[in-house]
Amino acid sequence: MTGTAIALMLVAIVIIWGGLAVSVTALVSRGRREARAARRAAVAAAREHLGNAGTQG
């Protein structure tokens, strides 16, 4: 193989693995953000439920 072919292959490997790393990082951060939002919504719903529990009955 020529030096140019090896260099091109190495550049392609770096681009492919870099893209994979960026994609995984984005998915992880998105999952954490969505989990945090779901947790906040659950806490708000629980507080609303507990606040309304004393008025019924």
C-alpha atoms as a printed R data frame, in Angstrom:
   type eleno elety resid chain resno       x      y      z
1  ATOM     1    CA   MET     A     1   0.000  0.000  0.000
2  ATOM     2    CA   THR     A     2   1.159  3.480 -0.693
3  ATOM     3    CA   GLY     A     3   1.588  6.179  1.901
4  ATOM     4    CA   THR     A     4  -1.378  8.079  0.515
5  ATOM     5    CA   ALA     A     5  -3.678  5.076  0.844
6  ATOM     6    CA   ILE     A     6  -2.586  4.506  4.442
7  ATOM     7    CA   ALA     A     7  -3.098  8.168  5.309
8  ATOM     8    CA   LEU     A     8  -6.569  8.140  3.725
9  ATOM     9    CA   MET     A     9  -7.478  4.986  5.616
10 ATOM    10    CA   LEU     A    10  -6.350  6.506  8.935
11 ATOM    11    CA   VAL     A    11  -8.312  9.697  8.275
12 ATOM    12    CA   ALA     A    12 -11.418  7.644  7.473
13 ATOM    13    CA   ILE     A    13 -11.036  5.635 10.677
14 ATOM    14    CA   VAL     A    14 -10.705  8.809 12.758
15 ATOM    15    CA   ILE     A    15 -13.783 10.342 11.110
16 ATOM    16    CA   ILE     A    16 -15.892  7.200 11.579
17 ATOM    17    CA   TRP     A    17 -14.910  6.605 15.216
18 ATOM    18    CA   GLY     A    18 -15.209 10.312 15.995
19 ATOM    19    CA   GLY     A    19 -18.729 10.379 14.610
20 ATOM    20    CA   LEU     A    20 -19.629  7.331 16.641
21 ATOM    21    CA   ALA     A    21 -18.269  8.931 19.817
22 ATOM    22    CA   VAL     A    22 -20.208 12.151 19.188
23 ATOM    23    CA   SER     A    23 -23.422 10.211 18.538
24 ATOM    24    CA   VAL     A    24 -23.110  8.162 21.717
25 ATOM    25    CA   THR     A    25 -22.328 11.260 23.771
26 ATOM    26    CA   ALA     A    26 -25.368 13.062 22.356
27 ATOM    27    CA   LEU     A    27 -27.650 10.114 23.125
28 ATOM    28    CA   VAL     A    28 -26.393  9.846 26.688
29 ATOM    29    CA   SER     A    29 -26.854 13.555 27.357
30 ATOM    30    CA   ARG     A    30 -30.329 13.462 25.762
31 ATOM    31    CA   GLY     A    31 -31.313 10.521 27.965
32 ATOM    32    CA   ARG     A    32 -30.153 12.326 31.090
33 ATOM    33    CA   ARG     A    33 -32.001 15.492 30.079
34 ATOM    34    CA   GLU     A    34 -35.234 13.565 29.408
35 ATOM    35    CA   ALA     A    35 -34.916 11.647 32.679
36 ATOM    36    CA   ARG     A    36 -34.460 14.899 34.568
37 ATOM    37    CA   ALA     A    37 -37.555 16.388 32.899
38 ATOM    38    CA   ALA     A    38 -39.608 13.270 33.670
39 ATOM    39    CA   ARG     A    39 -38.478 13.354 37.288
40 ATOM    40    CA   ARG     A    40 -39.515 17.028 37.585
41 ATOM    41    CA   ALA     A    41 -42.919 16.264 36.064
42 ATOM    42    CA   ALA     A    42 -43.439 13.359 38.479
43 ATOM    43    CA   VAL     A    43 -42.533 15.512 41.467
44 ATOM    44    CA   ALA     A    44 -44.886 18.263 40.297
45 ATOM    45    CA   ALA     A    45 -47.712 15.752 39.819
46 ATOM    46    CA   ALA     A    46 -47.085 14.244 43.256
47 ATOM    47    CA   ARG     A    47 -47.086 17.660 44.906
48 ATOM    48    CA   GLU     A    48 -50.307 18.584 43.135
49 ATOM    49    CA   HIS     A    49 -51.886 15.301 44.172
50 ATOM    50    CA   LEU     A    50 -50.792 15.711 47.780
51 ATOM    51    CA   GLY     A    51 -51.969 19.321 47.809
52 ATOM    52    CA   ASN     A    52 -55.423 18.317 46.557
53 ATOM    53    CA   ALA     A    53 -55.705 15.328 48.888
54 ATOM    54    CA   GLY     A    54 -56.586 17.492 51.888
55 ATOM    55    CA   THR     A    55 -59.373 19.332 50.080
56 ATOM    56    CA   GLN     A    56 -61.314 16.227 49.112
57 ATOM    57    CA   GLY     A    57 -63.301 14.159 51.487
